[in-house]
Amino acid sequence: MGADEQKIHAILARIGPHAALVLVACDDHETRQAAVAKAADQASESWDASRTEFLADLDPGAKHDWVRTALGEPSSTTG
């Protein structure tokens, strides 16, 4: 598991399904960076990767299905 994968797992483990989590999905790098900069004053941490990388780094199985649901992705049990 790479450092990026470890970071997303650590973030998700700390926040859990009842915390506020902002996911910015944007193809334009400048717009994405502007959104991240605006949120930085309130955020405790951040992680930047493509949607594909983010989804691939989630734990298999139902553990992170709450994140998949929030993104409109199929759960691991219906995948």
N, CA, C and O atoms as a GROMACS GRO file, in nm:
protein
  316
    1MET      N    1   0.085  -0.116   0.000
    1MET     CA    2   0.000   0.000   0.000
    1MET      C    3   0.090   0.123   0.000
    1MET      O    4   0.179   0.135   0.084
    2GLY      N    5   0.068   0.215  -0.094
    2GLY     CA    6   0.149   0.335  -0.105
    2GLY      C    7   0.110   0.440  -0.003
    2GLY      O    8   0.009   0.427   0.067
    3ALA      N    9   0.191   0.546   0.004
    3ALA     CA   10   0.167   0.653   0.102
    3ALA      C   11   0.032   0.721   0.079
    3ALA      O   12  -0.038   0.752   0.175
    4ASP      N   13  -0.006   0.743  -0.048
    4ASP     CA   14  -0.135   0.806  -0.076
    4ASP      C   15  -0.250   0.718  -0.028
    4ASP      O   16  -0.346   0.767   0.030
    5GLU      N   17  -0.240   0.588  -0.053
    5GLU     CA   18  -0.344   0.496  -0.009
    5GLU      C   19  -0.354   0.496   0.143
    5GLU      O   20  -0.464   0.494   0.198
    6GLN      N   21  -0.240   0.497   0.211
    6GLN     CA   22  -0.242   0.500   0.356
    6GLN      C   23  -0.306   0.627   0.407
    6GLN      O   24  -0.379   0.624   0.507
    7LYS      N   25  -0.282   0.740   0.340
    7LYS     CA   26  -0.340   0.866   0.386
    7LYS      C   27  -0.492   0.864   0.374
    7LYS      O   28  -0.560   0.904   0.468
    8ILE      N   29  -0.547   0.820   0.262
    8ILE     CA   30  -0.693   0.820   0.249
    8ILE      C   31  -0.756   0.723   0.349
    8ILE      O   32  -0.862   0.752   0.403
    9HIS      N   33  -0.692   0.611   0.374
    9HIS     CA   34  -0.745   0.517   0.473
    9HIS      C   35  -0.743   0.581   0.612
    9HIS      O   36  -0.838   0.565   0.688
   10ALA      N   37  -0.638   0.652   0.644
   10ALA     CA   38  -0.628   0.717   0.774
   10ALA      C   39  -0.733   0.826   0.790
   10ALA      O   40  -0.796   0.838   0.895
   11ILE      N   41  -0.754   0.906   0.686
   11ILE     CA   42  -0.855   1.013   0.690
   11ILE      C   43  -0.993   0.952   0.710
   11ILE      O   44  -1.067   0.995   0.798
   12LEU      N   45  -1.028   0.852   0.631
   12LEU     CA   46  -1.160   0.790   0.642
   12LEU      C   47  -1.179   0.723   0.778
   12LEU      O   48  -1.290   0.724   0.832
   13ALA      N   49  -1.075   0.664   0.832
   13ALA     CA   50  -1.086   0.599   0.962
   13ALA      C   51  -1.115   0.701   1.072
   13ALA      O   52  -1.190   0.673   1.166
   14ARG      N   53  -1.056   0.820   1.060
   14ARG     CA   54  -1.077   0.923   1.162
   14ARG      C   55  -1.214   0.990   1.150
   14ARG      O   56  -1.276   1.021   1.252
   15ILE      N   57  -1.262   1.012   1.029
   15ILE     CA   58  -1.386   1.090   1.016
   15ILE      C   59  -1.511   1.006   1.034
   15ILE      O   60  -1.607   1.053   1.094
   16GLY      N   61  -1.512   0.884   0.984
   16GLY     CA   62  -1.628   0.798   0.998
   16GLY      C   63  -1.749   0.849   0.921
   16GLY      O   64  -1.743   0.955   0.859
   17PRO      N   65  -1.858   0.775   0.924
   17PRO     CA   66  -1.974   0.806   0.841
   17PRO      C   67  -2.059   0.922   0.890
   17PRO      O   68  -2.152   0.962   0.820
   18HIS      N   69  -2.031   0.978   1.006
   18HIS     CA   70  -2.115   1.085   1.060
   18HIS      C   71  -2.044   1.221   1.061
   18HIS      O   72  -2.097   1.317   1.118
   19ALA      N   73  -1.929   1.231   1.000
   19ALA     CA   74  -1.853   1.356   0.998
   19ALA      C   75  -1.879   1.432   0.868
   19ALA      O   76  -1.938   1.378   0.774
   20ALA      N   77  -1.836   1.555   0.865
   20ALA     CA   78  -1.846   1.634   0.742
   20ALA      C   79  -1.723   1.604   0.657
   20ALA      O   80  -1.609   1.612   0.702
   21LEU      N   81  -1.749   1.569   0.534
   21LEU     CA   82  -1.643   1.537   0.439
   21LEU      C   83  -1.676   1.607   0.309
   21LEU      O   84  -1.785   1.589   0.255
   22VAL      N   85  -1.585   1.688   0.258
   22VAL     CA   86  -1.607   1.757   0.132
   22VAL      C   87  -1.524   1.688   0.025
   22VAL      O   88  -1.402   1.677   0.036
   23LEU      N   89  -1.593   1.642  -0.078
   23LEU     CA   90  -1.526   1.581  -0.191
   23LEU      C   91  -1.543   1.675  -0.310
   23LEU      O   92  -1.656   1.706  -0.349
   24VAL      N   93  -1.433   1.720  -0.367
   24VAL     CA   94  -1.438   1.808  -0.482
   24VAL      C   95  -1.402   1.725  -0.604
   24VAL      O   96  -1.291   1.674  -0.617
   25ALA      N   97  -1.498   1.713  -0.694
   25ALA     CA   98  -1.476   1.638  -0.817
   25ALA      C   99  -1.478   1.737  -0.932
   25ALA      O  100  -1.584   1.790  -0.968
   26CYS      N  101  -1.363   1.762  -0.990
   26CYS     CA  102  -1.352   1.864  -1.094
   26CYS      C  103  -1.238   1.828  -1.188
   26CYS      O  104  -1.128   1.795  -1.142
   27ASP      N  105  -1.262   1.834  -1.318
   27ASP     CA  106  -1.157   1.804  -1.415
   27ASP      C  107  -1.060   1.920  -1.432
   27ASP      O  108  -0.946   1.900  -1.475
   28ASP      N  109  -1.103   2.042  -1.398
   28ASP     CA  110  -1.018   2.160  -1.414
   28ASP      C  111  -0.929   2.177  -1.291
   28ASP      O  112  -0.979   2.200  -1.181
   29HIS      N  113  -0.800   2.166  -1.310
   29HIS     CA  114  -0.705   2.170  -1.199
   29HIS      C  115  -0.712   2.303  -1.124
   29HIS      O  116  -0.711   2.303  -1.001
   30GLU      N  117  -0.719   2.413  -1.194
   30GLU     CA  118  -0.723   2.544  -1.128
   30GLU      C  119  -0.848   2.562  -1.042
   30GLU      O  120  -0.841   2.613  -0.931
   31THR      N  121  -0.962   2.519  -1.095
   31THR     CA  122  -1.087   2.529  -1.018
   31THR      C  123  -1.081   2.441  -0.894
   31THR      O  124  -1.123   2.482  -0.786
   32ARG      N  125  -1.028   2.320  -0.911
   32ARG     CA  126  -1.015   2.229  -0.796
   32ARG      C  127  -0.924   2.289  -0.690
   32ARG      O  128  -0.955   2.283  -0.571
   33GLN      N  129  -0.812   2.346  -0.732
   33GLN     CA  130  -0.718   2.406  -0.637
   33GLN      C  131  -0.780   2.527  -0.567
   33GLN      O  132  -0.754   2.549  -0.448
   34ALA      N  133  -0.861   2.605  -0.638
   34ALA     CA  134  -0.929   2.719  -0.577
   34ALA      C  135  -1.027   2.673  -0.470
   34ALA      O  136  -1.036   2.734  -0.364
   35ALA      N  137  -1.101   2.566  -0.498
   35ALA     CA  138  -1.195   2.512  -0.400
   35ALA      C  139  -1.121   2.461  -0.277
   35ALA      O  140  -1.165   2.483  -0.164
   36VAL      N  141  -1.012   2.394  -0.298
   36VAL     CA  142  -0.931   2.342  -0.187
   36VAL      C  143  -0.876   2.457  -0.104
   36VAL      O  144  -0.877   2.451   0.019
   37ALA      N  145  -0.828   2.561  -0.170
   37ALA     CA  146  -0.774   2.677  -0.097
   37ALA      C  147  -0.880   2.744  -0.011
   37ALA      O  148  -0.852   2.783   0.102
   38LYS      N  149  -1.002   2.756  -0.063
   38LYS     CA  150  -1.112   2.817   0.014
   38LYS      C  151  -1.149   2.732   0.135
   38LYS      O  152  -1.180   2.785   0.241
   39ALA      N  153  -1.146   2.602   0.120
   39ALA     CA  154  -1.184   2.512   0.228
   39ALA      C  155  -1.072   2.494   0.332
   39ALA      O  156  -1.098   2.448   0.443
   40ALA      N  157  -0.951   2.529   0.296
   40ALA     CA  158  -0.834   2.503   0.382
   40ALA      C  159  -0.845   2.567   0.519
   40ALA      O  160  -0.793   2.514   0.617
   41ASP      N  161  -0.913   2.682   0.528
   41ASP     CA  162  -0.926   2.749   0.658
   41ASP      C  163  -1.004   2.665   0.758
   41ASP      O  164  -0.980   2.675   0.879
   42GLN      N  165  -1.095   2.583   0.710
   42GLN     CA  166  -1.180   2.503   0.798
   42GLN      C  167  -1.141   2.356   0.802
   42GLN      O  168  -1.180   2.283   0.893
   43ALA      N  169  -1.065   2.312   0.703
   43ALA     CA  170  -1.031   2.170   0.692
   43ALA      C  171  -0.920   2.132   0.789
   43ALA      O  172  -0.829   2.210   0.815
   44SER      N  173  -0.929   2.012   0.841
   44SER     CA  174  -0.822   1.963   0.926
   44SER      C  175  -0.714   1.892   0.844
   44SER      O  176  -0.600   1.881   0.887
   45GLU      N  177  -0.751   1.844   0.725
   45GLU     CA  178  -0.655   1.780   0.636
   45GLU      C  179  -0.716   1.764   0.498
   45GLU      O  180  -0.837   1.780   0.480
   46SER      N  181  -0.631   1.732   0.401
   46SER     CA  182  -0.682   1.713   0.265
   46SER      C  183  -0.600   1.606   0.194
   46SER      O  184  -0.492   1.566   0.239
   47TRP      N  185  -0.655   1.560   0.082
   47TRP     CA  186  -0.589   1.459   0.000
   47TRP      C  187  -0.634   1.483  -0.143
   47TRP      O  188  -0.753   1.505  -0.166
   48ASP      N  189  -0.545   1.480  -0.237
   48ASP     CA  190  -0.576   1.512  -0.376
   48ASP      C  191  -0.541   1.394  -0.466
   48ASP      O  192  -0.427   1.348  -0.468
   49ALA      N  193  -0.639   1.346  -0.540
   49ALA     CA  194  -0.619   1.237  -0.636
   49ALA      C  195  -0.737   1.238  -0.731
   49ALA      O  196  -0.836   1.308  -0.709
   50SER      N  197  -0.726   1.160  -0.836
   50SER     CA  198  -0.838   1.149  -0.929
   50SER      C  199  -0.949   1.068  -0.864
   50SER      O  200  -0.926   0.994  -0.768
   51ARG      N  201  -1.069   1.082  -0.917
   51ARG     CA  202  -1.184   1.004  -0.866
   51ARG      C  203  -1.155   0.855  -0.878
   51ARG      O  204  -1.186   0.778  -0.787
   52THR      N  205  -1.097   0.814  -0.989
   52THR     CA  206  -1.064   0.673  -1.011
   52THR      C  207  -0.967   0.624  -0.904
   52THR      O  208  -0.986   0.516  -0.848
   53GLU      N  209  -0.863   0.703  -0.876
   53GLU     CA  210  -0.766   0.665  -0.773
   53GLU      C  211  -0.833   0.660  -0.635
   53GLU      O  212  -0.809   0.567  -0.557
   54PHE      N  213  -0.916   0.758  -0.607
   54PHE     CA  214  -0.984   0.764  -0.478
   54PHE      C  215  -1.069   0.639  -0.458
   54PHE      O  216  -1.061   0.574  -0.353
   55LEU      N  217  -1.151   0.604  -0.558
   55LEU     CA  218  -1.237   0.486  -0.546
   55LEU      C  219  -1.154   0.358  -0.535
   55LEU      O  220  -1.190   0.268  -0.459
   56ALA      N  221  -1.044   0.350  -0.609
   56ALA     CA  222  -0.960   0.231  -0.605
   56ALA      C  223  -0.893   0.214  -0.468
   56ALA      O  224  -0.864   0.102  -0.427
   57ASP      N  225  -0.869   0.327  -0.398
   57ASP     CA  226  -0.801   0.321  -0.270
   57ASP      C  227  -0.893   0.288  -0.153
   57ASP      O  228  -0.846   0.263  -0.042
   58LEU      N  229  -1.024   0.288  -0.176
   58LEU     CA  230  -1.116   0.251  -0.070
   58LEU      C  231  -1.100   0.103  -0.037
   58LEU      O  232  -1.066   0.022  -0.123
   59ASP      N  233  -1.127   0.069   0.089
   59ASP     CA  234  -1.121  -0.071   0.129
   59ASP      C  235  -1.225  -0.152   0.051
   59ASP      O  236  -1.336  -0.103   0.028
   60PRO      N  237  -1.190  -0.273   0.010
   60PRO     CA  238  -1.292  -0.359  -0.051
   60PRO      C  239  -1.394  -0.398   0.055
   60PRO      O  240  -1.366  -0.392   0.175
   61GLY      N  241  -1.510  -0.438   0.010
   61GLY     CA  242  -1.614  -0.476   0.105
   61GLY      C  243  -1.696  -0.356   0.148
   61GLY      O  244  -1.682  -0.246   0.094
   62ALA      N  245  -1.782  -0.377   0.246
   62ALA     CA  246  -1.881  -0.278   0.286
   62ALA      C  247  -1.826  -0.165   0.373
   62ALA      O  248  -1.896  -0.068   0.397
   63LYS      N  249  -1.703  -0.175   0.421
   63LYS     CA  250  -1.650  -0.076   0.515
   63LYS      C  251  -1.664   0.067   0.465
   63LYS      O  252  -1.702   0.155   0.543
   64HIS      N  253  -1.636   0.093   0.340
   64HIS     CA  254  -1.644   0.229   0.285
   64HIS      C  255  -1.760   0.248   0.188
   64HIS      O  256  -1.757   0.338   0.105
   65ASP      N  257  -1.862   0.163   0.199
   65ASP     CA  258  -1.978   0.180   0.111
   65ASP      C  259  -2.048   0.314   0.134
   65ASP      O  260  -2.110   0.367   0.042
   66TRP      N  261  -2.039   0.370   0.255
   66TRP     CA  262  -2.099   0.501   0.280
   66TRP      C  263  -2.036   0.608   0.192
   66TRP      O  264  -2.103   0.702   0.150
   67VAL      N  265  -1.906   0.593   0.163
   67VAL     CA  266  -1.838   0.688   0.074
   67VAL      C  267  -1.884   0.665  -0.069
   67VAL      O  268  -1.911   0.760  -0.143
   68ARG      N  269  -1.891   0.538  -0.110
   68ARG     CA  270  -1.937   0.507  -0.246
   68ARG      C  271  -2.079   0.561  -0.268
   68ARG      O  272  -2.108   0.617  -0.373
   69THR      N  273  -2.165   0.543  -0.169
   69THR     CA  274  -2.302   0.593  -0.178
   69THR      C  275  -2.304   0.744  -0.194
   69THR      O  276  -2.379   0.798  -0.276
   70ALA      N  277  -2.222   0.814  -0.116
   70ALA     CA  278  -2.215   0.960  -0.125
   70ALA      C  279  -2.170   1.007  -0.262
   70ALA      O  280  -2.206   1.116  -0.306
   71LEU      N  281  -2.091   0.926  -0.330
   71LEU     CA  282  -2.041   0.961  -0.463
   71LEU      C  283  -2.132   0.910  -0.576
   71LEU      O  284  -2.103   0.931  -0.694
   72GLY      N  285  -2.241   0.843  -0.538
   72GLY     CA  286  -2.330   0.789  -0.639
   72GLY      C  287  -2.275   0.665  -0.709
   72GLY      O  288  -2.315   0.632  -0.820
   73GLU      N  289  -2.184   0.599  -0.642
   73GLU     CA  290  -2.122   0.477  -0.696
   73GLU      C  291  -2.194   0.356  -0.637
   73GLU      O  292  -2.251   0.364  -0.528
   74PRO      N  293  -2.192   0.244  -0.707
   74PRO     CA  294  -2.254   0.124  -0.651
   74PRO      C  295  -2.179   0.075  -0.529
   74PRO      O  296  -2.057   0.090  -0.520
   75SER      N  297  -2.252   0.016  -0.436
   75SER     CA  298  -2.185  -0.040  -0.318
   75SER      C  299  -2.104  -0.162  -0.361
   75SER      O  300  -2.122  -0.215  -0.470
   76SER      N  301  -2.015  -0.202  -0.274
   76SER     CA  302  -1.930  -0.318  -0.306
   76SER      C  303  -2.012  -0.445  -0.314
   76SER      O  304  -1.970  -0.541  -0.378
   77THR      N  305  -2.129  -0.448  -0.250
   77THR     CA  306  -2.210  -0.569  -0.252
   77THR      C  307  -2.299  -0.577  -0.374
   77THR      O  308  -2.350  -0.684  -0.407
   78THR      N  309  -2.319  -0.462  -0.444
   78THR     CA  310  -2.401  -0.466  -0.566
   78THR      C  311  -2.317  -0.447  -0.690
   78THR      O  312  -2.368  -0.450  -0.802
   79GLY      N  313  -2.181  -0.427  -0.670
   79GLY     CA  314  -2.089  -0.395  -0.776
   79GLY      C  315  -2.086  -0.491  -0.886
   79GLY      O  316  -2.010  -0.473  -0.982
   0.00000   0.00000   0.00000
